[in-house]
Structure formats: C-alpha cells, structure tokens
Amino acid sequence: MAVGHDADRPALALFAAELRAARQHAGLTRDELSAKVNYSSSLIGMIETGRRVPSRDLAERLDEVFGPDRGTFARLETGLRDLPYPASFRPFSAYEAGARSLRLFEHVLVPGLLQAADYARAVLSTRPHTSSDEIEELVTARLARQALLARADPPLLYVLLDEGVLHRPVGTPHVMAGQLARLADLSEQPTSRSR
C-alpha cells in the first residue's frame, strides 16, 4: 500500500474532531456556527468530515467563537499548512507518485501536472477565500508534483486535451503563450504520447 500523504490524515482528523467537539459542547448547529464565523455551513460540514482543509482566517474565527485564550484552532491549522495538496486531490497523490503510466483527459483546463507556474497561479487565483500566500503555496505544491516527470524512470504519459483547452484564455496572453510553449516542450519528451 502506498503511503503518499496518509500522514496528513491524523492532522485533518484532529482538526475535524476538535471542531465537532467544540461546536457540540457549545450547543451550536452547523448553521449557527456558520453565522458566527461568516463561512457556509456546508464548508463547516466538509471540514468536520475532513474533506476540506480550513483556512487560517477560519481557524482564527473559530478561536474567537470558542475561546481566543486557547488558540486551539490556529495551532491546529498551523500543522495543516504543510499539507501540499488540496483535500480533494490528496487521496490520489500517492497513486500518481508511484504510477508507471498516467492517462489524463481534460476538456476545460490544462491538467495540473502539465501546468506552467503562471498558468497554475492564474487558475488557483480564482479560488474564493484564498490569500495570495496560500495561492503561492498551492502553486509550489502543484509544480512539485511535476518532479515525477523528470525522475530517472518517469511514468509513460498519455494526454488527451479537448481543443478548447488550448483556445480558452486563462490569465493574460503572455500566460497562455507560456503554457502552450510548456505543452509543446512536454510533447517532445520520450515518455509522452500526444495526440
């Protein structure tokens, strides 16, 4: 069994458990807590189930609601900052890292594994409630994933992109030119099969 980022599960589980316990101890529903911290109750639910990583802002707001003298949620959130990928991708990161071949299909955007830094930054900057520092951390993590393409025995890479991906503007024309150049370079690699 691949380990990948399984080490982050206890940190996420701890934050989720502390949030549930504090909310229940205070006698608050998710909707009531949502109103107090000005975040949606669905986001609160996703954090309580470990499907989303909380932001620093939310952690600080939770500490205000549940007792700023403790600073529990801010401390727990600090431990989550080292988690390099969004929660939705984490279960797949270990499989991607150990793959012998990868098959990617995308009809909207260039896949993260193939994104140039500026393109990734333009895509990630559309995330709501995400600071510029968080964007940069996500860009760094996304680019770090690409190291598997440069390893001694890289996976065989099959990529199918809808033509619209190449024409759909993301960021400035300079950003798109850089991304298209990156795709052209990658298509020349001996481990890629472009169509």
N, C-alpha and C positions, 0 to 999 in steps of 0.2 A: 504494500500500500504506500502510495506516495505521501510524503509529509507536507510538502509545499508550505502553505501558510496556515496549517492547522494550529500552530502556536498562537495565532491571534484569537482563536475561538474562546479560550478562557477569559481573555481581556474583554471581549464583546459580551460574553455571557455574564461576567461580573457586573459590567455597567448595566446590562438589561435587568439583572436580578436586583441590583440596588435601586434602580428606578422604580420597578414594580413594587418593591417593599416600601420605599418611601412614599409612593403615591397611595398605596393601600393603607399604610399607617396613618397618613394624613386624612384618610377617608375621602379621597378625591377620585372622581371618574376620569377617564382619559380626556373627555370633553372639558371638564372643569380645569384640569391641568393645562390643557391646550390653551384655554382662555387666559390663564395666568402667565404663561410663558410666550404667548403670541406665536405659537407654531401649531400646525394642524394636528388634530387628534390621530389621523392616520399615520403621520410621521412618528408621533409618540408610540403608537402601536408597533410600527416597524422597528423602532429602537428597542422597545421592550421584548421583542421576539428575536433580536439580534440580526435583523435583515438590513439595517442601516446603521452607519456609524454616526454618532452625534457630532455636531459642530462644537467648536469652543464656545460660541455665543450661547447655544442651547445649554451647554453644561453650566455656564455661569448663571444663566437664568434659573436653572433648576436649583442651584445652590442658594439663590435669593429666595426661592419659594420654600425650600426645605431647611434652610438654616445656613446663612452665609458664614457663620463662625466655623463650621466644619470644613467647607470647601471640598467635600467628598467628590462631587461630580467633576469639578475642574481637575482634581488629581487623577481621577479615572480616565478622563478624556485625554490628559497628557500621555498616558500609557497607550492610548489608541492612535496617537499621531504617527507612530512608526509603521502602522498598517499601510502598505503601499498601494493597495488597490481598493476601488470602491467595493462595498459589500456584495453587490450583485455579481462581480467578477471573481471574487476570492475563491469560491469553490472550484473554479476552472483553472486557476493559475498553476496549480501543481501538475495538472494533466498537460497543459501547454508546455511547461518547462521540460517535461520528460518525453514529449512526443517525438516519434521518429518521422512522422509526416503530419502536415496540417492542411486542412482544406477549409478555405474561407470563402464565403459568399456574402456580398454586401450590395444592397440596392439603394442605400441612402448616403452613406459616408465611407471614406477610406477606412478600413479596419485599423484599430489602434496599433496593432503590431506593425503596420506599414506607414504610420503617420510620421510626417516631419514635425519637428518641435513647434514651429509656428502654427501649423495646421492643428495640431493637438491642442495648443493653447487657445486657438480660436474656437474650437469645438467645446472645450471644457469651460470656457468663459461664459457660456450660455447657461450654466448650472445655477439655479437660484440659491440664495443664501450661502454663497461660496466666496470667501475672501480671496484677494489676489495671492496671498501666501499659500492658501490651500490649493489654488489653481496651479501654482508652480510646483507644489508637492505632487499633485496628480500628473502633471506633465513629466516630471522627473521619473515617476514610477512607470508611466507609460513607455517612456524611452528606455528605461532599464529592462523592460520586457524584451526589447529588440536585441538584447545581447545574445539570445539563443540563436539568432540568425547568423551571428558572427563566430559562434563556437567552432571547435575543431570538427565536430560531426553534427552540423546543423540539420534540422528536420527538412525533409522534402516539402516544399511549399507549393500548394495549388491554390490559386486565387481566381475567383470569378467575380468581376465587378460589373454591375449594370452600367451602361454607357453614361447614364445620368449622373453617376458619381463623379465622373471626370468633368462634367459641364456645370455641375451645381456649385455656385460660388460659396466658399467658406472663407471668411476673413477678406483680406484685400486681394487684388490681382497678384501682388507680389507673393502672398502666402500661397495662393493656388499654383503659381508658377513653380515655387519651391517644392510643393507637394507632387506636382506632375513630374518634375525632374527626379524626385526621390523614387517614384514608381518606375520611371524609365530605368534608373540605376538598378533597382531591385530585380527588374525583369531580366537583366543581363547576368544575374547570379546563376551559377550552375545548379543550385538547389531549387530554383523556382521554375514553375511551369505556367507561363502566362498565355492567356487566350484573348 
